[in-house]
């Protein structure tokens, strides 16, 4: 093969390769008027923890950070991450080893054992500053007179109702359910509510039912006024036994 033929073939191969590269670049490049490609934001938003400072017995300081459904409890160099659990007595958070009970403007920290009588770690904890309006809650107890032991799967259901117009169906402002577990009556409860939904010119009442396997066993029969018109934010609810067990609704 002579020199001229080799030079021709090399030139042709180089030209074809260059043309293919230009074509590929044109295909991969976006149109001149197209918007720039969007990048994905993989940054995880920080959890908005809300902190509460307490002073406990002996002057020991404790801080509780809340971010539903978790709580971080810090005291004397210790920090524990807890998860909220069902409770009829305030806000209960546990990690299976320790439990924090928040009750109104106070609370306590103790060992978490099945009997509920774990050793006290910090007692008589008082909130250093008053809680915000969005932490409002109604407290009280639920009980009945009959000497009947409830099964552990019994459920207490408490409702805050607007009863301004007795002739119409009450409006539910807040409600909460609690598993009874090993406890028996009287059972304390704490029902959180939104203060923005409370009108001083309206009337409010608490109602409660105890159900077993979704059948109503006990229920309040009369209004239990709270909050407005000089009524308290605490109520001890006396439930009556339901003669004929009915499905809960």
Secondary structure in CASP SS format (residue, H / E / C, confidence):
PFRMAT SS
TARGET T0000
AUTHOR 0000-0000-0000
METHOD secondary structure of the structure
MODEL  1
X C 1.00
X C 1.00
X H 1.00
X H 1.00
X H 1.00
X H 1.00
X H 1.00
X H 1.00
X H 1.00
X H 1.00
X H 1.00
X H 1.00
X H 1.00
X H 1.00
X H 1.00
X H 1.00
X H 1.00
X H 1.00
X H 1.00
X H 1.00
X H 1.00
X H 1.00
X H 1.00
X H 1.00
X H 1.00
X H 1.00
X H 1.00
X H 1.00
X C 1.00
X C 1.00
X C 1.00
X C 1.00
X C 1.00
X C 1.00
X C 1.00
X C 1.00
X C 1.00
X C 1.00
X C 1.00
X C 1.00
X C 1.00
X C 1.00
X C 1.00
X C 1.00
X C 1.00
X C 1.00
X C 1.00
X C 1.00
X C 1.00
X E 1.00
X E 1.00
X E 1.00
X E 1.00
X E 1.00
X E 1.00
X C 1.00
X H 1.00
X H 1.00
X H 1.00
X C 1.00
X E 1.00
X E 1.00
X E 1.00
X E 1.00
X E 1.00
X E 1.00
X E 1.00
X C 1.00
X C 1.00
X E 1.00
X E 1.00
X E 1.00
X E 1.00
X E 1.00
X E 1.00
X C 1.00
X C 1.00
X E 1.00
X E 1.00
X E 1.00
X E 1.00
X E 1.00
X E 1.00
X E 1.00
X E 1.00
X C 1.00
X C 1.00
X C 1.00
X C 1.00
X C 1.00
X E 1.00
X E 1.00
X E 1.00
X E 1.00
X C 1.00
X C 1.00
X C 1.00
X E 1.00
X E 1.00
X E 1.00
X E 1.00
X E 1.00
X E 1.00
X C 1.00
X C 1.00
X E 1.00
X E 1.00
X E 1.00
X E 1.00
X E 1.00
X E 1.00
X C 1.00
X C 1.00
X C 1.00
X C 1.00
X C 1.00
X C 1.00
X C 1.00
X C 1.00
X E 1.00
X E 1.00
X E 1.00
X E 1.00
X E 1.00
X E 1.00
X E 1.00
X E 1.00
X C 1.00
X C 1.00
X C 1.00
X C 1.00
X C 1.00
X H 1.00
X H 1.00
X H 1.00
X C 1.00
X E 1.00
X E 1.00
X E 1.00
X E 1.00
X E 1.00
X E 1.00
X E 1.00
X E 1.00
X C 1.00
X C 1.00
X C 1.00
X C 1.00
X C 1.00
X C 1.00
X C 1.00
X C 1.00
X C 1.00
X C 1.00
X E 1.00
X E 1.00
X E 1.00
X E 1.00
X E 1.00
X E 1.00
X E 1.00
X E 1.00
X C 1.00
X C 1.00
X C 1.00
X C 1.00
X C 1.00
X C 1.00
X C 1.00
X C 1.00
X E 1.00
X E 1.00
X E 1.00
X E 1.00
X E 1.00
X E 1.00
X E 1.00
X E 1.00
X E 1.00
X C 1.00
X C 1.00
X C 1.00
X C 1.00
X C 1.00
X C 1.00
X C 1.00
X E 1.00
X E 1.00
X E 1.00
X E 1.00
X E 1.00
X E 1.00
X C 1.00
X C 1.00
X H 1.00
X H 1.00
X H 1.00
X C 1.00
X C 1.00
X C 1.00
X C 1.00
X C 1.00
X C 1.00
X E 1.00
X E 1.00
X E 1.00
X E 1.00
X E 1.00
X E 1.00
X E 1.00
X E 1.00
X E 1.00
X C 1.00
X C 1.00
X E 1.00
X E 1.00
X E 1.00
X E 1.00
X E 1.00
X C 1.00
X C 1.00
X C 1.00
X C 1.00
X C 1.00
X E 1.00
X E 1.00
X C 1.00
X C 1.00
X C 1.00
X C 1.00
X C 1.00
X C 1.00
X C 1.00
X E 1.00
X E 1.00
X E 1.00
X E 1.00
X E 1.00
X E 1.00
X E 1.00
X E 1.00
X E 1.00
X E 1.00
X E 1.00
X E 1.00
X E 1.00
X E 1.00
X C 1.00
X C 1.00
END
